[in-house]
Amino acid sequence: MLNPEQLELSSDGSKAELTLIPNIHGPIIDKEIADLLALPAFCNLYPHDDVIQNTIKKVNDLSGHDDGKKPLTVTIAQRKDAIISFEISEDKMQATMTLTAAYGGKGITLKDILQSLKAEKIKLGLSKKKIELSLKQFALLHPGEQCSHQIAHGRLAVNGTPATLERKVMLARERLLQPQEKGDGTVDMRDLGSVIMVKPGSALILKHPATSGVDGYNVCGSKLLAKAGKDVKLVAGDGSKFCDTNPNLLVGVVAGQPVETKQGMQVDDVLQIKDVNVGYGNVDFKGSVLVTGDICEGMVVKSSGDITVLGFVDSATLIAQGDITVSKGVIGRQLKGNALSTTLKAKGQISAQFVQYSNLEAQGDILVTKQLLHSHAKTEQKLTVCDANNRRGDLVGGIVEVKKGIKVRSIGATAGTKTEIICAMNIGELKQDVTQLIDSSKSMTIAINNIQGQLGKLPPKAQWQDDEMMVEQVKGMLEEKRRIISIKQEQDAELASVQQEISGYYSNYRIDVLKQLFPNVELRIGGAFTRTQREHGPCCITNNNQEIDFDYSIKKK
């Protein structure tokens, strides 16, 4: 058994020194030394376990030998101050502080923590509450125990929202989905209400400006720059102007029909005709055309705005710079060589209640509320074949080419009528756009750096600020730098938009069948192809790893 006298504090009180004579005190075991370190004077010191084990072995080896007569003094424990340590996440958005309790040494104060934070360059996002909580827990720790808390959080940049345009007036095509309500609460699908017209001063479209966003920061104080939302230019078309009291609002200047453009709205003069037939002649009008009756066989109607037909279109040709809206039906016939007798071309949207044996070509959406039969429909956007309540909408026969998605109540027929559906075919073009935008961005970055390098080589401003030619040259360089940066920001926003479109391409551009998909329907989505062999119920059809996939949980989407 070892005596307490064998263990003493060093002269500075920082260490516990054990003195033994192997021949007198040996052999010894772990417990004897542990009992000495448990004494009040030493219980809070940090034990050197490896030294203790080596000492036990050495004493026991020397015990009973001549060398065991000499005293052996070793330091087996010492005081240790409390420790403050930090772990900063790889992205520098979080900082965790760990406090380790002292072994009889100096503790930790708030001042110590603040000094350590400064040394570690942790500046922003600090939580006073978490630091105070850490100190409270630290006071209850036993020697060597630890407590950890995240005491700093960065703030992510919040990108700005893009500008949006909100129409304040209904368009002619929207009347198809809003038939008039009768007195008994039912609706009359044949009564689509009065023609949409506006008066001078009527609000047309409101721009909600893009926001610049909010910059963020990491815990080390570096700024995380927010991306400003993409701006949309609002342009006053013919017959419209900016409101005197609101520069983001377009209002009508004249009475007429409102027509949506790519960057705003215009108000067209309206040519109103009862029927377009041989007696009236073909129409080529600068403005919008309203036909209150029918457009008859063989006739051609062209318009620089919208074409609205309240009756039928029968084996005629309609070409519009805006929308084409047919309140009733578009009727055609199959000619020799599979040609079709009716053609509708619009730079905007095409809308009708039913269409048969006709060519439809639109840069905007195509909407058919009842039936699209044996026709060739091609659109840069989406195709919808169903009414507002999803109760009607049959696509039977013909060919449909859609750059984006399709929503339809049923496709094909029980007789197995061949129907071809082609959609979502331009992901390759989008990827090519990404490559071009990335290359352009790199080129502009080089140009900006070159200008910045030239500016950096200029002598001190005091040497050239009175030289008018030099001042103009510097101004020109700065202006060119701002111009390139502005273009680069617009292209970077476009790049992000295209990349986002690609990432969700096939999940967004799909075929939604709300009721039935019949046999003998050819489906081509991107590079995936199949021909249906049986009837399918409601489903969502997508390109999944270049294979056609049928998801029957469409109601959940």
C-alpha positions as CSV (number, residue, x, y, z in Angstrom):
1,M,0.0,0.0,0.0
2,L,1.4,3.4,-1.0
3,N,1.4,6.3,1.5
4,P,-0.1,9.7,0.6
5,E,3.4,11.1,1.2
6,Q,4.6,9.5,-2.0
7,L,2.5,11.9,-4.1
8,E,3.2,15.7,-3.9
9,L,2.4,18.8,-5.9
10,S,5.3,20.4,-7.7
11,S,6.7,23.7,-6.5
12,D,4.4,25.6,-8.9
13,G,1.4,23.5,-7.9
14,S,0.7,22.5,-11.6
15,K,1.9,18.8,-11.4
16,A,1.5,15.7,-9.3
17,E,4.9,14.1,-8.7
18,L,5.1,10.5,-7.5
19,T,8.3,9.4,-5.7
20,L,8.9,5.7,-5.2
21,I,11.8,3.3,-4.2
22,P,11.1,0.1,-6.1
23,N,12.7,-2.2,-3.5
24,I,10.6,-0.6,-0.7
25,H,7.3,0.2,-2.4
26,G,7.2,-2.4,-5.1
27,P,5.6,-4.3,-6.5
28,I,2.6,-2.0,-7.0
29,I,-0.8,-2.2,-8.9
30,D,-3.0,0.4,-10.7
31,K,-5.4,0.8,-7.8
32,E,-2.8,2.0,-5.5
33,I,-1.9,5.0,-7.7
34,A,-5.6,5.6,-8.5
35,D,-6.3,5.8,-4.7
36,L,-3.5,8.5,-4.4
37,L,-5.0,10.5,-7.3
38,A,-8.4,10.4,-5.7
39,L,-7.2,12.4,-2.8
40,P,-8.7,15.9,-2.6
41,A,-5.5,17.7,-3.6
42,F,-5.2,15.7,-6.8
43,C,-8.7,14.5,-7.8
44,N,-9.2,17.3,-10.4
45,L,-5.8,16.8,-12.1
46,Y,-5.4,15.3,-15.6
47,P,-3.8,11.8,-15.1
48,H,-1.1,10.7,-17.5
49,D,-2.3,7.1,-18.0
50,D,0.6,6.1,-20.2
51,V,3.2,7.4,-17.7
52,I,1.4,5.6,-14.9
53,Q,1.5,2.3,-16.7
54,N,5.1,2.7,-17.6
55,T,5.9,3.6,-14.0
56,I,4.1,0.5,-12.6
57,K,6.0,-1.7,-15.0
58,K,9.4,-0.1,-14.2
59,V,8.9,-0.3,-10.4
60,N,7.8,-3.9,-10.6
61,D,10.7,-4.8,-12.9
62,L,13.3,-3.1,-10.5
63,S,11.8,-4.4,-7.3
64,G,14.2,-6.8,-5.5
65,H,17.2,-5.7,-7.7
66,D,20.2,-3.5,-6.9
67,D,18.8,-0.8,-9.2
68,G,15.6,-0.8,-7.1
69,K,17.3,0.9,-4.2
70,K,17.3,4.3,-6.0
71,P,14.3,6.6,-5.7
72,L,12.2,7.2,-8.8
73,T,10.3,10.4,-9.4
74,V,7.7,10.8,-12.2
75,T,4.9,13.3,-13.0
76,I,1.7,11.3,-13.2
77,A,-0.9,14.1,-13.4
78,Q,-1.1,17.8,-14.0
79,R,-3.4,20.7,-14.2
80,K,-5.1,21.6,-17.5
81,D,-6.9,24.7,-18.4
82,A,-10.4,24.5,-20.0
83,I,-10.3,24.4,-23.8
84,I,-12.4,26.3,-26.3
85,S,-12.5,24.8,-29.8
86,F,-14.5,25.5,-32.9
87,E,-15.6,23.5,-35.9
88,I,-16.6,25.5,-39.0
89,S,-18.6,23.7,-41.7
90,E,-17.1,23.3,-45.1
91,D,-19.4,25.9,-46.6
92,K,-18.7,28.2,-43.6
93,M,-22.4,28.5,-42.9
94,Q,-22.3,27.0,-39.4
95,A,-19.9,27.2,-36.5
96,T,-20.0,24.8,-33.6
97,M,-18.3,25.6,-30.3
98,T,-17.1,22.9,-27.9
99,L,-16.1,23.7,-24.3
100,T,-13.9,21.2,-22.5
101,A,-13.9,21.4,-18.7
102,A,-10.6,22.1,-16.9
103,Y,-8.5,19.6,-14.9
104,G,-7.9,21.8,-11.9
105,G,-6.8,24.7,-14.3
106,K,-8.3,27.9,-15.5
107,G,-12.0,28.0,-16.5
108,I,-13.7,29.8,-19.3
109,T,-15.4,33.2,-19.2
110,L,-17.5,35.1,-21.8
111,K,-14.4,37.3,-22.5
112,D,-12.4,34.2,-23.3
113,I,-15.0,33.0,-25.8
114,L,-15.2,36.4,-27.5
115,Q,-11.4,36.5,-27.8
116,S,-11.4,33.0,-29.3
117,L,-14.2,33.9,-31.8
118,K,-12.1,36.9,-32.9
119,A,-9.0,34.7,-33.3
120,E,-11.0,32.2,-35.4
121,K,-12.5,35.1,-37.5
122,I,-16.1,34.0,-36.7
123,K,-17.9,37.3,-37.0
124,L,-21.5,37.0,-38.1
125,G,-24.6,35.1,-37.3
126,L,-23.6,34.6,-33.6
127,S,-26.3,33.5,-31.1
128,K,-25.9,35.1,-27.7
129,K,-28.4,32.6,-26.2
130,K,-26.4,29.6,-27.4
131,I,-23.2,31.0,-26.0
132,E,-24.8,31.8,-22.7
133,L,-26.3,28.2,-22.6
134,S,-22.9,26.8,-23.3
135,L,-21.4,28.7,-20.4
136,K,-24.2,27.5,-18.0
137,Q,-23.7,23.8,-19.1
138,F,-19.9,24.3,-18.8
139,A,-20.2,25.3,-15.2
140,L,-21.8,21.9,-14.4
141,L,-19.2,19.7,-16.2
142,H,-16.7,17.4,-14.5
143,P,-13.1,17.6,-15.5
144,G,-12.6,16.6,-19.1
145,E,-16.3,16.6,-20.0
146,Q,-17.5,18.6,-23.0
147,C,-20.5,20.5,-24.2
148,S,-21.1,21.5,-27.8
149,H,-23.6,24.0,-29.5
150,Q,-23.9,25.6,-32.9
151,I,-23.3,29.2,-31.9
152,A,-23.3,30.8,-35.3
153,H,-25.3,30.4,-38.5
154,G,-24.8,32.1,-41.8
155,R,-27.6,33.5,-43.9
156,L,-28.1,32.2,-47.4
157,A,-28.7,34.8,-50.1
158,V,-32.3,35.2,-51.2
159,N,-32.4,35.6,-54.9
160,G,-34.8,38.1,-56.3
161,T,-38.1,37.2,-57.9
162,P,-38.5,37.7,-61.7
163,A,-40.7,40.4,-63.0
164,T,-44.2,39.2,-64.0
165,L,-47.0,40.6,-66.2
166,E,-50.5,40.5,-64.9
167,R,-53.3,40.9,-67.4
168,K,-56.2,43.1,-66.2
169,V,-58.5,42.2,-69.1
170,M,-59.9,38.9,-70.4
171,L,-58.9,37.8,-73.9
172,A,-61.2,36.3,-76.6
173,R,-59.8,32.8,-76.2
174,E,-60.7,32.7,-72.5
175,R,-64.4,33.0,-73.3
176,L,-64.3,29.3,-74.4
177,L,-63.7,28.2,-70.9
178,Q,-66.3,30.6,-69.4
179,P,-69.7,30.0,-70.9
180,Q,-72.6,32.1,-69.7
181,E,-74.6,31.1,-66.7
182,K,-78.4,30.8,-67.0
183,G,-80.9,32.0,-64.5
184,D,-81.3,28.5,-63.1
185,G,-77.5,28.1,-62.4
186,T,-76.8,25.9,-65.5
187,V,-74.5,27.1,-68.3
188,D,-75.1,27.3,-72.0
189,M,-72.0,26.1,-73.9
190,R,-73.3,27.9,-77.0
191,D,-73.6,31.2,-75.3
192,L,-70.1,32.6,-74.7
193,G,-71.1,36.1,-73.8
194,S,-70.3,39.4,-75.5
195,V,-67.1,40.2,-77.4
196,I,-64.3,41.4,-75.3
197,M,-63.8,45.1,-75.9
198,V,-62.1,47.9,-73.9
199,K,-62.5,51.6,-73.6
200,P,-59.9,54.4,-73.5
201,G,-58.3,54.4,-70.0
202,S,-59.1,50.7,-69.3
203,A,-56.3,48.9,-67.5
204,L,-54.7,46.3,-69.7
205,I,-51.6,44.8,-68.1
206,L,-49.7,45.4,-64.9
207,K,-46.0,44.7,-64.5
208,H,-44.8,43.5,-61.1
209,P,-41.1,44.5,-61.1
210,A,-38.3,42.1,-60.4
211,T,-36.8,42.3,-57.0
212,S,-33.0,42.5,-56.3
213,G,-33.0,39.9,-53.6
214,V,-31.3,40.0,-50.2
215,D,-27.5,39.3,-49.8
216,G,-26.4,36.7,-47.4
217,Y,-23.3,36.0,-45.4
218,N,-21.3,33.2,-43.9
219,V,-20.1,33.0,-40.3
220,C,-16.7,34.3,-41.3
221,G,-18.2,37.6,-42.6
222,S,-18.0,37.0,-46.3
223,K,-20.9,38.3,-48.3
224,L,-23.0,35.9,-50.3
225,L,-24.4,37.9,-53.3
226,A,-28.0,37.5,-54.2
227,K,-29.0,37.2,-57.9
228,A,-31.5,39.8,-59.0
229,G,-34.7,38.5,-60.5
230,K,-34.9,38.5,-64.3
231,D,-36.5,41.7,-65.6
232,V,-39.3,41.6,-68.2
233,K,-39.6,44.6,-70.5
234,L,-43.1,46.0,-70.7
235,V,-43.8,47.6,-74.1
236,A,-46.8,49.7,-75.0
237,G,-48.3,48.4,-78.2
238,D,-50.5,50.2,-80.7
239,G,-53.6,51.7,-79.0
240,S,-52.0,51.5,-75.5
241,K,-49.8,53.7,-73.3
242,F,-48.2,53.8,-69.9
243,C,-50.5,55.1,-67.1
244,D,-49.6,58.7,-66.1
245,T,-49.6,57.7,-62.4
246,N,-48.1,54.2,-62.6
247,P,-45.2,53.5,-65.0
248,N,-45.8,49.8,-64.7
249,L,-49.4,49.8,-65.9
250,L,-50.5,49.8,-69.5
251,V,-53.9,51.4,-70.3
252,G,-55.9,51.6,-73.5
253,V,-55.8,54.8,-75.6
254,V,-58.6,53.8,-78.0
255,A,-61.6,51.6,-78.0
256,G,-61.1,48.2,-79.4
257,Q,-60.1,44.6,-78.8
258,P,-57.3,43.9,-76.4
259,V,-54.5,41.7,-77.9
260,E,-51.7,40.2,-75.9
261,T,-48.2,40.6,-77.3
262,K,-44.9,39.1,-76.2
263,Q,-44.0,42.1,-74.1
264,G,-47.3,43.7,-73.3
265,M,-50.6,44.4,-74.9
266,Q,-52.1,46.4,-77.7
267,V,-55.6,47.6,-78.6
268,D,-56.5,46.8,-82.1
269,D,-59.0,48.4,-84.4
270,V,-61.6,45.7,-85.0
271,L,-63.0,44.8,-88.4
272,Q,-66.4,43.3,-87.7
273,I,-67.9,41.0,-90.4
274,K,-71.0,39.0,-90.4
275,D,-69.8,36.1,-92.7
276,V,-66.7,35.7,-94.8
277,N,-67.9,34.1,-98.0
278,V,-67.5,34.5,-101.7
279,G,-69.8,37.5,-101.6
280,Y,-67.6,39.3,-99.1
281,G,-64.2,38.2,-100.4
282,N,-60.9,37.3,-98.6
283,V,-59.8,39.5,-95.7
284,D,-56.3,41.0,-95.0
285,F,-56.7,43.5,-92.2
286,K,-54.2,45.5,-90.1
287,G,-55.9,45.0,-86.7
288,S,-58.1,42.4,-85.2
289,V,-60.9,40.6,-87.1
290,L,-64.3,39.7,-85.6
291,V,-66.5,37.4,-87.6
292,T,-69.9,37.2,-85.9
293,G,-71.0,34.4,-88.3
294,D,-69.0,31.8,-90.2
295,I,-66.0,31.7,-92.5
296,C,-67.0,29.6,-95.5
297,E,-65.2,27.2,-97.8
298,G,-62.2,28.4,-99.7
299,M,-61.9,31.8,-98.0
300,V,-58.7,33.3,-96.5
301,V,-58.6,35.6,-93.5
302,K,-55.4,37.3,-92.4
303,S,-55.0,39.6,-89.5
304,S,-52.1,41.5,-87.8
305,G,-53.9,41.0,-84.5
306,D,-56.5,38.4,-83.3
307,I,-59.1,36.5,-85.4
308,T,-62.2,35.8,-83.5
309,V,-65.0,33.7,-85.1
310,L,-68.3,33.3,-83.3
311,G,-69.6,30.7,-85.7
312,F,-67.8,28.0,-87.7
313,V,-64.7,27.8,-89.9
314,D,-65.3,25.5,-92.9
315,S,-62.5,24.5,-95.2
316,A,-60.9,27.9,-94.9
317,T,-57.4,29.4,-94.1
318,L,-56.9,31.7,-91.1
319,I,-53.5,33.4,-90.4
320,A,-53.1,35.7,-87.4
321,Q,-50.2,37.5,-85.8
322,G,-52.1,37.1,-82.5
323,D,-54.6,34.5,-81.4
324,I,-57.2,32.6,-83.3
325,T,-60.4,31.9,-81.4
326,V,-63.3,29.9,-82.9
327,S,-66.3,29.8,-80.6
328,K,-68.0,26.9,-82.3
329,G,-66.1,24.5,-84.6
330,V,-63.3,24.1,-87.2
331,I,-64.4,21.8,-90.0
332,G,-62.2,20.4,-92.7
333,R,-62.1,17.5,-95.2
334,Q,-59.4,15.1,-96.3
335,L,-58.1,15.9,-99.8
336,K,-55.9,13.9,-102.1
337,G,-52.5,12.9,-100.7
338,N,-53.7,13.2,-97.1
339,A,-53.9,17.0,-97.4
340,L,-56.5,18.7,-95.2
341,S,-58.8,21.5,-96.4
342,T,-58.6,23.8,-93.3
343,T,-55.5,25.6,-92.0
344,L,-55.2,27.8,-88.9
345,K,-51.8,29.5,-88.2
346,A,-51.3,31.8,-85.2
347,K,-48.3,33.4,-83.6
348,G,-50.3,33.4,-80.4
349,Q,-52.8,30.7,-79.3
350,I,-55.4,28.7,-81.1
351,S,-58.7,27.9,-79.3
352,A,-61.8,26.1,-80.5
353,Q,-64.6,23.9,-79.2
354,F,-64.0,21.2,-81.8
355,V,-61.7,20.6,-84.7
356,Q,-61.8,18.0,-87.5
357,Y,-59.6,17.3,-90.5
358,S,-57.6,20.5,-90.1
359,N,-54.1,21.8,-89.8
360,L,-53.4,23.8,-86.7
361,E,-50.1,25.6,-86.1
362,A,-49.4,27.9,-83.2
363,Q,-46.5,29.4,-81.4
364,G,-48.6,29.6,-78.3
365,D,-50.9,26.9,-76.7
366,I,-53.6,25.1,-78.5
367,L,-56.9,24.6,-76.6
368,V,-59.7,22.4,-77.9
369,T,-62.6,22.0,-75.4
370,K,-64.5,19.1,-77.0
371,Q,-62.9,17.1,-79.8
372,L,-59.8,17.2,-81.9
373,L,-60.3,14.7,-84.7
374,H,-58.1,13.5,-87.6
375,S,-56.1,16.7,-87.6
376,H,-52.4,17.7,-87.6
377,A,-51.8,20.0,-84.6
378,K,-48.4,21.6,-84.0
379,T,-47.5,24.0,-81.2
380,E,-44.4,25.5,-79.6
381,Q,-46.1,25.3,-76.2
382,K,-48.8,23.0,-74.8
383,L,-51.8,21.2,-76.1
384,T,-55.0,20.9,-74.1
385,V,-58.0,18.8,-75.2
386,C,-60.6,19.1,-72.5
387,D,-63.0,21.6,-71.0
388,A,-62.7,23.5,-67.8
389,N,-64.3,20.7,-65.8
390,N,-62.3,17.9,-67.4
391,R,-65.6,16.2,-68.5
392,R,-65.1,16.4,-72.2
393,G,-62.1,16.3,-74.5
394,D,-61.3,13.5,-77.1
395,L,-58.2,13.4,-79.3
396,V,-58.8,10.9,-82.1
397,G,-56.6,10.2,-85.1
398,G,-54.2,12.5,-86.9
399,I,-50.8,13.7,-85.7
400,V,-50.0,16.0,-82.7
401,E,-46.5,17.6,-82.4
402,V,-46.1,19.5,-79.1
403,K,-42.8,21.0,-77.8
404,K,-44.0,20.9,-74.2
405,G,-46.8,18.9,-72.5
406,I,-50.2,17.5,-73.3
407,K,-53.4,17.4,-71.2
408,V,-56.3,15.4,-72.7
409,R,-59.3,13.5,-71.4
410,S,-59.0,10.6,-73.8
411,I,-56.7,9.6,-76.7
412,G,-57.7,7.3,-79.6
413,A,-60.9,5.2,-80.0
414,T,-62.3,1.8,-79.3
415,A,-61.9,1.0,-83.0
416,G,-58.1,1.3,-82.7
417,T,-57.9,4.5,-84.8
418,K,-54.2,5.3,-85.4
419,T,-53.2,8.4,-83.5
420,E,-49.7,9.8,-83.3
421,I,-48.5,11.9,-80.4
422,I,-45.0,13.5,-80.4
423,C,-43.9,15.8,-77.6
424,A,-40.9,17.0,-75.6
425,M,-38.4,16.7,-78.5
426,N,-36.1,19.7,-78.0
427,I,-34.0,18.9,-75.0
428,G,-31.0,18.7,-77.3
429,E,-31.6,22.3,-78.4
430,L,-31.8,23.4,-74.8
431,K,-28.5,21.7,-74.0
432,Q,-26.9,23.4,-76.9
433,D,-28.3,26.7,-75.6
434,V,-26.6,25.9,-72.2
435,T,-23.3,25.3,-73.9
436,Q,-23.5,28.6,-75.9
437,L,-24.5,30.6,-72.8
438,I,-21.7,29.1,-70.7
439,D,-19.2,29.9,-73.5
440,S,-20.6,33.4,-73.8
441,S,-20.4,33.9,-70.0
442,K,-16.7,32.8,-70.0
443,S,-15.9,35.2,-72.8
444,M,-17.5,38.1,-71.0
445,T,-15.7,37.2,-67.7
446,I,-12.4,37.4,-69.7
447,A,-13.4,40.7,-71.2
448,I,-14.3,42.1,-67.7
449,N,-11.0,40.9,-66.2
450,N,-9.1,42.4,-69.2
451,I,-10.7,45.8,-68.6
452,Q,-10.1,45.5,-64.9
453,G,-6.5,44.7,-65.6
454,Q,-6.1,47.8,-67.8
455,L,-7.6,49.9,-65.1
456,G,-5.3,48.4,-62.5
457,K,-2.2,49.4,-64.6
458,L,-3.2,53.1,-64.7
459,P,-1.0,55.5,-62.8
460,P,-2.4,57.3,-59.7
461,K,-5.5,59.4,-60.6
462,A,-3.7,62.6,-59.6
463,Q,-1.4,62.1,-62.6
464,W,-4.1,62.0,-65.2
465,Q,-7.3,63.6,-63.8
466,D,-6.6,66.8,-65.7
467,D,-6.0,65.1,-69.0
468,E,-9.4,65.2,-70.8
469,M,-8.5,62.5,-73.3
470,M,-7.3,60.2,-70.5
471,V,-10.4,60.9,-68.4
472,E,-12.7,60.1,-71.4
473,Q,-10.7,56.9,-72.0
474,V,-11.2,55.8,-68.4
475,K,-14.9,56.6,-68.5
476,G,-15.3,54.6,-71.7
477,M,-13.6,51.6,-70.1
478,L,-15.8,51.8,-67.0
479,E,-18.9,52.2,-69.1
480,E,-17.9,49.2,-71.3
481,K,-17.3,47.2,-68.1
482,R,-20.8,48.1,-66.7
483,R,-22.3,47.2,-70.1
484,I,-20.7,43.7,-70.2
485,I,-21.6,43.0,-66.6
486,S,-25.2,43.9,-67.3
487,I,-25.4,41.6,-70.3
488,K,-23.6,38.9,-68.4
489,Q,-26.2,39.1,-65.5
490,E,-29.0,38.8,-68.0
491,Q,-27.4,35.8,-69.7
492,D,-26.6,34.1,-66.3
493,A,-30.2,34.5,-65.4
494,E,-31.2,32.9,-68.7
495,L,-28.7,30.1,-68.2
496,A,-30.1,29.3,-64.8
497,S,-33.6,29.3,-66.2
498,V,-32.7,26.9,-69.1
499,Q,-30.7,24.6,-66.7
500,Q,-33.8,24.5,-64.5
501,E,-36.0,23.6,-67.5
502,I,-33.6,20.8,-68.5
503,S,-33.5,19.4,-64.9
504,G,-37.3,18.9,-64.8
505,Y,-37.8,18.5,-68.6
506,Y,-39.5,15.1,-68.8
507,S,-41.3,15.4,-65.5
508,N,-42.9,18.7,-66.7
509,Y,-43.3,18.0,-70.4
510,R,-45.4,14.9,-70.2
511,I,-48.8,13.5,-71.4
512,D,-51.6,13.6,-68.8
513,V,-54.6,11.3,-69.8
514,L,-57.5,12.0,-67.5
515,K,-59.8,9.1,-68.5
516,Q,-58.8,6.7,-71.3
517,L,-55.9,5.8,-73.6
518,F,-57.0,3.4,-76.4
519,P,-54.9,0.9,-78.4
520,N,-52.9,1.8,-81.5
521,V,-51.8,5.2,-80.2
522,E,-48.1,5.9,-81.0
523,L,-46.4,7.8,-78.2
524,R,-43.1,9.5,-78.8
525,I,-41.6,11.6,-75.9
526,G,-38.1,12.7,-76.6
527,G,-36.2,9.6,-77.7
528,A,-38.7,7.1,-76.1
529,F,-41.3,5.4,-78.2
530,T,-44.1,2.9,-77.8
531,R,-47.4,1.9,-79.4
532,T,-50.3,1.0,-77.1
533,Q,-51.6,-2.5,-77.4
534,R,-54.4,-2.3,-74.8
535,E,-56.7,0.2,-73.2
536,H,-55.2,2.2,-70.3
537,G,-57.1,4.2,-67.6
538,P,-56.1,7.6,-66.2
539,C,-52.3,7.9,-66.4
540,C,-49.4,10.2,-66.6
541,I,-47.0,9.2,-69.5
542,T,-43.4,10.3,-69.2
543,N,-40.0,9.6,-70.6
544,N,-38.2,7.7,-67.9
545,N,-34.5,6.9,-68.9
546,Q,-35.5,6.9,-72.5
547,E,-38.4,4.5,-72.0
548,I,-42.1,5.3,-72.0
549,D,-43.4,5.1,-68.4
550,F,-47.1,4.9,-67.4
551,D,-47.9,6.3,-64.0
552,Y,-51.5,5.5,-62.9
553,S,-51.4,7.8,-59.9
554,I,-52.2,10.8,-62.1
555,K,-54.9,12.1,-59.6
556,K,-52.1,12.8,-57.1
557,K,-50.2,15.0,-59.5
